[in-house]
Amino acid sequence: MNDGKRTPWIVGVSGASGTPYAAAVLRGLLAAGESVDLVVSRASRLTLLDETGISFRDAHWREDLAAWLARGADGKPDTFEADLDDVRYWPAGDLGAGPSSGSYPAKGMLVVPASTAAVAGVALGLSKDLLQRVASVTLKERRPLVVAVRETPLNGQTLRHMVALDEAGAVVLPASPAFYAGATHIQDLVDFVAGRVLDAAKVPHRLYRRWEGELGAALRSD
């Protein structure tokens, strides 16, 4: 919880398809009592509008974020609740924002979902918007950076960018749902990926059933 020495996780949402992944990660962080700084790229607003019908507006970000996080991966509104009291929002075009500096306190950054354009920008150090700038700062400050790549197939150039991120110390985490946890709904698959992102950040959660070495255990679950 925020004890007066606020040190947030920074969540960057790029324009790749997969806004339910970002929503699940944000809910997981808030449920764990973590502070969150949010950066929503310009491209991701188009994806969010396409996938959810929600227009994300700077002047009404809290209202729009609440509607987004309440929405299930199946599109049903009012499925979840999230406390937004410890969320701070930074416009993607604000290169003078707090997180653009290494002196700004942060635990690390989670880019989810990460488009190939975002992967390339971070790997090359372009810093063309706040999302890329914060990711570059995260790397230079040796803080955890998790990049949840959402694209398929992957070409050689993107693969080389992913290797460069790995060599720079980032965790490259493709948004690849697994089925051993007993998924029966689309939300289960989304939560598995979100849970793996939180695992990489060492944030506790209960988003999916962990493998315990017993074949068929998920099929016999209550």
Solvent accessible surface area in square Angstrom, and as a share of the most:
residue,aa,sasa,rsa
1,M,193,0.86
2,N,72,0.37
3,D,114,0.59
4,G,71,0.68
5,K,170,0.72
6,R,44,0.16
7,T,48,0.28
8,P,1,0.01
9,W,11,0.04
10,I,4,0.02
11,V,0,0.00
12,G,0,0.00
13,V,1,0.00
14,S,4,0.03
15,G,22,0.21
16,A,10,0.08
17,S,53,0.34
18,G,9,0.08
19,T,0,0.00
20,P,39,0.25
21,Y,25,0.09
22,A,0,0.00
23,A,3,0.02
24,A,2,0.01
25,V,0,0.00
26,L,1,0.01
27,R,28,0.10
28,G,7,0.07
29,L,0,0.00
30,L,27,0.14
31,A,93,0.72
32,A,39,0.30
33,G,15,0.15
34,E,28,0.13
35,S,7,0.04
36,V,0,0.00
37,D,0,0.00
38,L,0,0.00
39,V,0,0.00
40,V,1,0.00
41,S,9,0.06
42,R,197,0.72
43,A,55,0.43
44,S,1,0.00
45,R,53,0.19
46,L,128,0.64
47,T,20,0.12
48,L,2,0.01
49,L,85,0.42
50,D,124,0.64
51,E,62,0.28
52,T,15,0.09
53,G,56,0.54
54,I,22,0.11
55,S,59,0.38
56,F,8,0.03
57,R,99,0.36
58,D,64,0.33
59,A,90,0.70
60,H,88,0.39
61,W,46,0.16
62,R,105,0.38
63,E,111,0.50
64,D,8,0.04
65,L,1,0.00
66,A,48,0.37
67,A,50,0.39
68,W,5,0.02
69,L,2,0.01
70,A,18,0.14
71,R,60,0.22
72,G,7,0.07
73,A,19,0.15
74,D,82,0.43
75,G,26,0.25
76,K,131,0.56
77,P,92,0.58
78,D,128,0.66
79,T,69,0.40
80,F,61,0.25
81,E,173,0.77
82,A,39,0.30
83,D,96,0.50
84,L,16,0.08
85,D,123,0.64
86,D,34,0.17
87,V,8,0.05
88,R,100,0.37
89,Y,21,0.08
90,W,46,0.16
91,P,46,0.29
92,A,4,0.03
93,G,67,0.65
94,D,55,0.28
95,L,90,0.45
96,G,71,0.68
97,A,4,0.03
98,G,23,0.22
99,P,3,0.02
100,S,14,0.09
101,S,48,0.31
102,G,15,0.14
103,S,103,0.67
104,Y,32,0.12
105,P,71,0.44
106,A,12,0.09
107,K,85,0.36
108,G,1,0.01
109,M,0,0.00
110,L,0,0.00
111,V,2,0.01
112,V,0,0.00
113,P,0,0.00
114,A,0,0.00
115,S,20,0.13
116,T,42,0.24
117,A,63,0.49
118,A,8,0.06
119,V,0,0.00
120,A,22,0.17
121,G,1,0.01
122,V,9,0.05
123,A,28,0.22
124,L,110,0.55
125,G,46,0.44
126,L,104,0.52
127,S,29,0.19
128,K,141,0.60
129,D,28,0.14
130,L,0,0.00
131,L,3,0.01
132,Q,6,0.03
133,R,78,0.28
134,V,1,0.01
135,A,0,0.00
136,S,22,0.14
137,V,1,0.01
138,T,4,0.02
139,L,25,0.12
140,K,106,0.45
141,E,66,0.30
142,R,200,0.73
143,R,54,0.20
144,P,65,0.41
145,L,1,0.01
146,V,0,0.00
147,V,3,0.02
148,A,0,0.00
149,V,4,0.02
150,R,67,0.24
151,E,73,0.33
152,T,99,0.58
153,P,123,0.77
154,L,59,0.29
155,N,92,0.47
156,G,35,0.34
157,Q,110,0.49
158,T,10,0.06
159,L,82,0.41
160,R,159,0.58
161,H,25,0.11
162,M,22,0.10
163,V,83,0.48
164,A,40,0.31
165,L,1,0.00
166,D,88,0.45
167,E,137,0.62
168,A,52,0.40
169,G,57,0.54
170,A,6,0.04
171,V,67,0.39
172,V,35,0.20
173,L,25,0.12
174,P,65,0.41
175,A,15,0.12
176,S,70,0.45
177,P,48,0.30
178,A,23,0.18
179,F,147,0.61
180,Y,102,0.39
181,A,19,0.14
182,G,29,0.27
183,A,32,0.25
184,T,110,0.64
185,H,128,0.57
186,I,95,0.48
187,Q,31,0.14
188,D,54,0.28
189,L,42,0.21
190,V,11,0.06
191,D,20,0.10
192,F,13,0.05
193,V,2,0.01
194,A,0,0.00
195,G,0,0.00
196,R,105,0.38
197,V,1,0.00
198,L,0,0.00
199,D,35,0.18
200,A,30,0.24
201,A,9,0.07
202,K,179,0.76
203,V,5,0.03
204,P,102,0.64
205,H,30,0.14
206,R,237,0.86
207,L,49,0.25
208,Y,30,0.11
209,R,112,0.41
210,R,114,0.42
211,W,134,0.47
212,E,157,0.70
213,G,55,0.53
214,E,94,0.42
215,L,151,0.75
216,G,31,0.30
217,A,33,0.25
218,A,17,0.13
219,L,159,0.79
220,R,153,0.56
221,S,46,0.30
222,D,184,0.95
